[in-house]
Structures are given as structure tokens and as C-alpha cells.
Amino acid sequence: MNDAGDGAGVAGAKNFSPLQNDPTELIARASRVQQDFRIADRRIWPNAYLAPMSGVTDICFRRLVSRLAGGRTGLLVSEFVSVQVLAQPGSRENPKAVREMAFTEEERPFSIQIFGADPERMGQGAKIAAATGCDFIEINCGCPAPKVVGKGGGSGLLKDLPNLANILRTVKRSVDIPVTIKVRVGWNDDLITLFETLKIAEAEGAAAFVIHGRTRAQGYKGLANWDLIAEAKRRAPSGLPVIGNGDIVRPADVLHRLETYGVDGVAVGRGAMHNPWIFAQIADLYEGRMWKEPGKDDYLWVFREYEELLREQMDLDLRVLGKLKQMAARVLKGLPGGSLARLSLLRSQSVEEFRGHLFAYFDGIDSVERDYGVLAELNGGESTEVAAGNTYKN
Ligand SMILES: Cc1cc2nc3c(=O)[nH]c(=O)nc-3n(C[C@H](O)[C@H](O)[C@H](O)COP(=O)(O)O)c2cc1C
């Protein structure tokens, strides 16, 4: 069963709307699901957290999400960091790696995700990453980009499981903080490696096992296979948290995955780009109350706050503008007139012009009731929401 929540398959995703969210029912369901898990002795609550996304979940986006949720983000993870870069002699100061590993106290617990294929380098990279004071290290076994896979890293590790085991062992030996791994279910339909990687995670003492329910061959197309994720959870020892990932866009989806597939937690990727409030929403449900749907002021606050966070990191107006456009492309999807507004926003030549279009759009609409069906349809289709040119994909 692969569906998008509340029994609505993606084909039927058009048929659901937030109005179907009966608050009493959602709160009752939330009170019955597992709401936390542990990575070693650290409690992760809520158990729905932001999945790492290179080019998206940088320090600015993570802080934005954390602020929207009043700090209730469970866990935040860095973008993937190359150990090739990290562990080169003299490259500790590599500006890209330093930027990717930077975090603030408000983001704790914070995990740095590393990728590579050489066990020694992975160990050295993990040590450098751990020296930042982060709480966990995660090993990336999912990146499908040819330039990563071609060197044996990311999902390339799924084709060399002895090396994956060696990497996990070496990284664990190199640091004294917990190490987690994030895998895809396999290379392709003929090479499903999920249960082997689970065994490796168990044997080598991973502190959590995160599963993106697609194969490498799928990229981001089609739906995540939650049946496989559920089977991995059934086979996992009780001390190893299993986190499912794929196609979650609304709090109801989180509940549905926890209820139906028995995972200890979920990670939310693209859904959080479209709905950065999702962690606040699920945390509200867990605390026994219905969330408030974002209004116009909330949308405007998000853009204002994000711009401030971006300006702390970037001097160039054009870079700030680029990130604001990236946000607009996602956050306005499913809003009334959102497509037209996006066109003018994305054509803006300056932040001032962008702001002007943004205010004009929100001034000109009566309601910001969102069509979540549009968001659910973004997953599972043939088109992918990963922008062409994104280094994580190509
Ligand atoms: C733009 C983009 C960048 C990504 N970068 C990373 C990454 O650096 N590390 C990682 O483990 N997964 C990365 N992923 C995969 C996501 O973490 C997640 O596994 C995937 O998007 C499926 O979840 P979703 O259906 O909720 O989006 C990326 C995904 C996207 C769309």
C-alpha cells in the first residue's frame, strides 16, 4: 500500500483537502502514535524531522523551520558534506565545507551528514565534522548523483556492501558520538539491498537507520515503497530506531505512516519545502491541540524572517534573491493564484522588486486556503521536484 495519507492514494490526492482534517480525530490519533525515539541517550521529539536536502536545508532554512516550530523540530541534519573535501590535507578551512557544517545552538540536536566511499577518509571526515560539536554523524548511502555514485559514494555504497560495513565501522571508531545511516531501499528493483543494509547497521552498531523508500534508479520519481520500510522495521532489533522517509506533506501523512507502517519516526524532505510549518503542526497535534493554518501574515513572516536569516550568511543581494525565489517556488504552490504570483516573483530582478510582488499578491487575495492535493501530486509523478542542475541529483 503506497498512499499519501488518510487512505488517499496519490491518484486520489486531488480528493483530500485540509477541511477533511477533523481536529478531534487528528488529536486522538496523535495521542495514540509513538511520538518520539532515541538516538543513543538523546530523545528525539517530535519524531517527524527535516530530511537533509543539499541546496535547501542550509543553516538559514533549518533555523527558519526551527523558529516556525518554536524549537520543536526533533532533529536537524546538515546538507551532505564531502569527505573528499573535508579530509584533504589543509582543507579544514574549505569555505564550502565550513559553511555546510555550521550550525547554531537553536538547531540542536544537530547531525552532520557526510558522504564518500573511502573508509579512512570517511573516518577522518567524521572526526573533523564531530569536532564542530555536533550531536550525531550520519552516513549518506542514498545520493543518486552520478558524480557521487561514480566514485562509489552515496547510493553507490549499496553496490558494495562490504565497503559500506567497513565505512560504518571506521566512522564509528573515529568518533565518540552516535553514528546513523540513511539508505535507499536498493539500487533498482532487481537489487533491493534494504535488508542487507539493515543487518550491517545492526552488526556495526548504527544508532538509527533512516530509509528513503525509493531505489537509486527511481531518483525522485514514483512513490516511496512504504511496505519495504515496514518490513525493515519488523526485522529490526528493538534498540535500532527505524525512520521512514518519502512523500510526506501534511501532518495527517505523518500520523498515517506511524500508524500503518510502525516506524519509530519519519523524515520529511520536499514536503517541508512546500509546508515549512509541518513540524510546528505535528508538534501541536502531539501536544493535544489543532494547529492554526497559516494566514497571510504567517506567509509574509516566513519571507521576512528567511530574508533576515539569509542576510546573516550572505552579502550578495542576488544570492539572497535566489534563495527567496527558491522559497516562493515551493511555498506558494497550491495557494489561490499562486502560479501567476510565482511567475512575477521568479522574474524579479531585485529583492525590492520581489517584496513588491509578494505584498501585491497577498494584498490581492481574500483567502490563503491551500490545496494540499496539489502538493501531494508533486510526489509520485513523472516530473520531479528536484530542480535540474541540483548537485544532489546530477
Ligand atoms: C533537492 C534535494 C536535495 C537532497 N539532498 C540530500 C542530502 O544531501 N542528503 C540526503 O541524505 N538526502 C538528500 N535528499 C533526499 C531527501 O533527504 C529525501 O530522502 C527524499 O527527498 C525523499 O523524501 P521526500 O519524498 O519527503 O522528499 C535530497 C532531496 C532533494 C529533493
The ligand as an SDF file (V2000), in Angstrom:
LIG
                    3D

 31 33  0  0  0  0  0  0  0  0999 V2000
   16.9680   18.9240   -3.5250 C   0  0  0  0  0  0  0  0  0  0  0  0
   17.2250   17.6880   -2.7220 C   0  0  0  0  0  0  0  0  0  0  0  0
   18.4470   17.5250   -2.1170 C   0  0  0  0  0  0  0  0  0  0  0  0
   18.7000   16.3850   -1.3390 C   0  0  0  0  0  0  0  0  0  0  0  0
   19.8900   16.2630   -0.6640 N   0  0  0  0  0  0  0  0  0  0  0  0
   20.0830   15.2260    0.1940 C   0  0  0  0  0  0  0  0  0  0  0  0
   21.2550   15.1220    1.0070 C   0  0  0  0  0  0  0  0  0  0  0  0
   22.1550   15.9960    0.9880 O   0  0  0  0  0  0  0  0  0  0  0  0
   21.3900   14.0310    1.8050 N   0  0  0  0  0  0  0  0  0  0  0  0
   20.4210   13.0540    1.8650 C   0  0  0  0  0  0  0  0  0  0  0  0
   20.5740   12.0800    2.5940 O   0  0  0  0  0  0  0  0  0  0  0  0
   19.3060   13.1240    1.1090 N   0  0  0  0  0  0  0  0  0  0  0  0
   19.1090   14.1890    0.3130 C   0  0  0  0  0  0  0  0  0  0  0  0
   17.9340   14.2750   -0.4000 N   0  0  0  0  0  0  0  0  0  0  0  0
   16.8990   13.2430   -0.2350 C   0  0  0  0  0  0  0  0  0  0  0  0
   15.9110   13.6200    0.8740 C   0  0  0  0  0  0  0  0  0  0  0  0
   16.5420   13.6630    2.1350 O   0  0  0  0  0  0  0  0  0  0  0  0
   14.7660   12.5960    0.9460 C   0  0  0  0  0  0  0  0  0  0  0  0
   15.3260   11.3470    1.2270 O   0  0  0  0  0  0  0  0  0  0  0  0
   13.9660   12.5000   -0.3680 C   0  0  0  0  0  0  0  0  0  0  0  0
   13.6840   13.7880   -0.8740 O   0  0  0  0  0  0  0  0  0  0  0  0
   12.6610   11.7320   -0.1610 C   0  0  0  0  0  0  0  0  0  0  0  0
   11.8490   12.3450    0.7810 O   0  0  0  0  0  0  0  0  0  0  0  0
   10.5880   13.2530    0.3520 P   0  0  0  0  0  0  0  0  0  0  0  0
    9.7130   12.4130   -0.5140 O   0  0  0  0  0  0  0  0  0  0  0  0
    9.9620   13.6380    1.6780 O   0  0  0  0  0  0  0  0  0  0  0  0
   11.1330   14.4310   -0.4000 O   0  0  0  0  0  0  0  0  0  0  0  0
   17.7000   15.3910   -1.1970 C   0  0  0  0  0  0  0  0  0  0  0  0
   16.4740   15.5720   -1.8280 C   0  0  0  0  0  0  0  0  0  0  0  0
   16.2190   16.7070   -2.5570 C   0  0  0  0  0  0  0  0  0  0  0  0
   14.8640   16.8820   -3.1820 C   0  0  0  0  0  0  0  0  0  0  0  0
  1  2  1  0
  2  3  1  0
  2 30  2  0
  3  4  2  0
  4  5  1  0
  4 28  1  0
  5  6  2  0
  6  7  1  0
  6 13  1  0
  7  8  2  0
  7  9  1  0
  9 10  1  0
 10 11  2  0
 10 12  1  0
 12 13  2  0
 13 14  1  0
 14 15  1  0
 14 28  1  0
 15 16  1  0
 16 17  1  0
 16 18  1  0
 18 19  1  0
 18 20  1  0
 20 21  1  0
 20 22  1  0
 22 23  1  0
 23 24  1  0
 24 25  2  0
 24 26  1  0
 24 27  1  0
 28 29  2  0
 29 30  1  0
 30 31  1  0
M  END
$$$$
